[in-house]
Amino acid sequence: MTDSFLSHEELHALGLKAFGKNCKVSRFARIYGAPAISLGDHVRIDDFTILSGEIVLQDYIHIASHCTLHGGKGDARITMQSFSGLSARVSIYARSDDYSGEWLTNPTVPADFTNVISKGVTIGRHAIIGTGAVVLPGVTIGEGAAAGAMTLVNKSLDPFMIYAGNPARPLKPRSRTFLDHEKAMLDRG
């Protein structure tokens, strides 16, 4: 029986920009533009996830099944900082067509007839995003912030707050106790 995660050799063969130790990438995940994607240590990417464009995943990252991360180039990359995570079916876009009606849309149209919006997305340390949430270009999700299930994140979220809704609205502060657990885990080695 074949392991459900790619081996070290198979990860190397993908041609990723970088990958650290203990990376678990599902055989059923799809990676487009691997030379622009970096994975830190202890990264897990589950089944049917799609990664494309420039993406930086730091350490202790989990991306659940059926997520999509559509990064751009340069300043329009997606960065997930250490200990952040995505629940199933989260979609993150660092690039989006202009839906105003002023331009044509979709990748089959020549670029001079479109107005693609490209802005980086940063998911801060310990930030978590609930199932089915959508994150749009130019958003920074602050350290320790939480976006609930089905939340539309179209503006940056403050650190250590819990958000929900369409669009995202702050609900209440998030506990910081997990920072003590991080310290204890890292001290243990």
C-alpha positions as CSV (number, residue, x, y, z in Angstrom):
1,M,0.0,0.0,0.0
2,T,1.2,3.5,-0.9
3,D,1.4,6.1,1.8
4,S,-1.3,8.8,1.4
5,F,1.4,11.5,1.7
6,L,4.2,12.2,-0.7
7,S,7.6,10.9,0.4
8,H,10.6,13.2,0.9
9,E,11.9,12.2,-2.5
10,E,8.5,12.9,-4.2
11,L,8.4,16.4,-2.5
12,H,11.9,17.0,-3.9
13,A,10.8,15.9,-7.3
14,L,8.0,18.5,-7.3
15,G,10.6,21.2,-7.6
16,L,9.3,23.3,-4.7
17,K,11.2,26.5,-3.9
18,A,11.9,25.0,-0.4
19,F,10.4,22.5,2.0
20,G,11.3,21.7,5.6
21,K,11.2,18.6,7.8
22,N,8.1,16.6,8.5
23,C,6.1,18.0,5.6
24,K,3.0,15.9,4.8
25,V,1.5,16.7,1.4
26,S,-1.4,14.6,0.2
27,R,-1.0,12.6,-3.0
28,F,-4.4,14.1,-3.9
29,A,-3.4,17.7,-3.5
30,R,-2.6,19.7,-6.6
31,I,0.4,22.1,-6.8
32,Y,0.8,24.5,-9.7
33,G,4.0,26.5,-10.1
34,A,5.9,24.5,-7.5
35,P,9.1,26.6,-7.9
36,A,7.2,29.6,-6.3
37,I,6.0,27.6,-3.2
38,S,7.9,27.3,0.0
39,L,6.9,25.0,2.9
40,G,8.4,25.3,6.4
41,D,8.7,22.5,9.0
42,H,5.7,20.5,10.1
43,V,3.4,21.5,7.3
44,R,0.4,19.3,6.5
45,I,-1.7,19.7,3.3
46,D,-4.7,17.5,3.0
47,D,-6.6,15.9,0.1
48,F,-8.0,17.9,-2.8
49,T,-6.3,21.1,-1.9
50,I,-5.0,23.4,-4.7
51,L,-2.0,25.6,-4.3
52,S,-1.0,28.0,-7.2
53,G,1.1,31.1,-7.5
54,E,3.6,32.4,-4.9
55,I,2.9,30.9,-1.5
56,V,4.9,30.8,1.7
57,L,3.8,28.4,4.4
58,Q,5.9,28.8,7.6
59,D,6.1,26.2,10.4
60,Y,3.3,24.1,12.0
61,I,0.7,24.9,9.3
62,H,-2.3,22.8,8.6
63,I,-4.4,23.1,5.5
64,A,-7.5,20.9,5.6
65,S,-9.1,19.2,2.6
66,H,-10.6,21.0,-0.4
67,C,-8.9,24.4,0.3
68,T,-7.7,26.6,-2.6
69,L,-4.9,29.1,-2.3
70,H,-4.5,31.3,-5.4
71,G,-1.4,33.4,-4.9
72,G,0.0,36.0,-7.3
73,K,3.5,37.1,-7.9
74,G,5.9,39.2,-5.8
75,D,3.9,41.4,-3.4
76,A,0.8,39.5,-4.3
77,R,1.9,36.3,-2.6
78,I,0.0,34.4,0.1
79,T,1.9,34.0,3.4
80,M,0.7,31.8,6.2
81,Q,2.7,32.4,9.3
82,S,3.6,29.7,11.9
83,F,0.8,27.9,13.7
84,S,-1.9,29.2,11.4
85,G,-4.5,26.9,9.9
86,L,-7.3,26.5,7.4
87,S,-10.4,24.4,7.9
88,A,-11.9,22.5,5.0
89,R,-13.1,24.3,1.9
90,V,-11.4,27.7,2.7
91,S,-10.5,29.8,-0.4
92,I,-7.8,32.4,-0.3
93,Y,-7.4,34.7,-3.3
94,A,-4.4,37.1,-3.8
95,R,-5.7,37.6,-7.4
96,S,-9.2,38.4,-8.6
97,D,-10.9,39.6,-11.7
98,D,-12.5,43.1,-11.7
99,Y,-16.3,42.4,-11.4
100,S,-17.3,46.0,-12.0
101,G,-18.4,45.3,-15.6
102,E,-15.7,47.7,-16.9
103,W,-13.5,44.8,-18.0
104,L,-13.7,41.3,-19.4
105,T,-13.0,38.5,-17.0
106,N,-11.5,35.0,-16.9
107,P,-8.1,33.6,-17.9
108,T,-9.0,32.9,-21.5
109,V,-9.2,36.7,-22.3
110,P,-6.0,38.6,-23.3
111,A,-4.6,40.5,-20.3
112,D,-5.0,43.9,-21.9
113,F,-8.8,43.4,-21.8
114,T,-8.9,42.5,-18.1
115,N,-8.2,44.3,-14.9
116,V,-6.9,41.6,-12.6
117,I,-6.5,42.8,-9.0
118,S,-3.4,41.4,-7.4
119,K,-2.6,42.1,-3.7
120,G,-0.9,39.9,-1.1
121,V,-2.6,38.0,1.7
122,T,-1.0,37.4,5.0
123,I,-2.4,35.0,7.6
124,G,-0.8,35.9,10.9
125,R,0.7,33.5,13.6
126,H,-1.9,31.4,15.3
127,A,-4.7,32.8,13.0
128,I,-7.4,30.3,12.1
129,I,-10.0,30.3,9.4
130,G,-13.2,28.3,9.6
131,T,-14.7,26.0,7.0
132,G,-16.0,27.5,3.9
133,A,-14.6,31.0,4.6
134,V,-13.4,33.2,1.7
135,V,-10.4,35.6,2.0
136,L,-10.0,38.2,-0.7
137,P,-6.9,40.0,-2.1
138,G,-5.1,42.5,0.1
139,V,-6.2,41.1,3.4
140,T,-4.1,40.7,6.5
141,I,-5.5,38.4,9.2
142,G,-3.8,39.5,12.4
143,E,-1.9,37.3,14.9
144,G,-4.3,35.0,16.8
145,A,-7.4,36.2,14.9
146,A,-10.2,33.7,14.1
147,A,-12.6,33.8,11.2
148,G,-15.6,31.6,11.7
149,A,-17.2,29.2,9.2
150,M,-18.5,30.8,6.0
151,T,-17.0,34.2,6.8
152,L,-16.2,36.6,4.0
153,V,-13.0,38.3,4.8
154,N,-12.8,41.3,2.5
155,K,-10.9,43.6,4.9
156,S,-8.0,43.0,7.3
157,L,-8.8,41.5,10.7
158,D,-7.3,42.8,14.0
159,P,-5.1,40.5,16.1
160,F,-6.7,38.2,18.8
161,M,-10.3,38.9,17.8
162,I,-13.0,36.4,16.7
163,Y,-14.9,37.3,13.5
164,A,-17.9,35.9,11.7
165,G,-20.3,36.9,9.0
166,N,-20.6,38.2,5.5
167,P,-18.8,40.5,5.5
168,A,-16.6,39.6,8.6
169,R,-17.7,41.4,11.8
170,P,-15.8,41.3,15.1
171,L,-17.6,39.3,17.8
172,K,-15.3,39.2,20.8
173,P,-11.6,39.0,21.8
174,R,-9.9,35.6,21.5
175,S,-8.1,34.0,24.4
176,R,-4.3,34.1,24.3
177,T,-3.8,31.0,26.4
178,F,-2.6,29.1,23.3
179,L,0.6,31.2,23.4
180,D,1.5,29.4,26.7
181,H,0.9,26.1,25.0
182,E,3.2,27.1,22.1
183,K,5.9,28.1,24.6
184,A,5.6,24.8,26.5
185,M,5.7,22.8,23.3
186,L,8.7,24.6,21.9
187,D,10.6,24.4,25.3
188,R,10.0,20.6,25.3
189,G,11.6,20.4,21.9
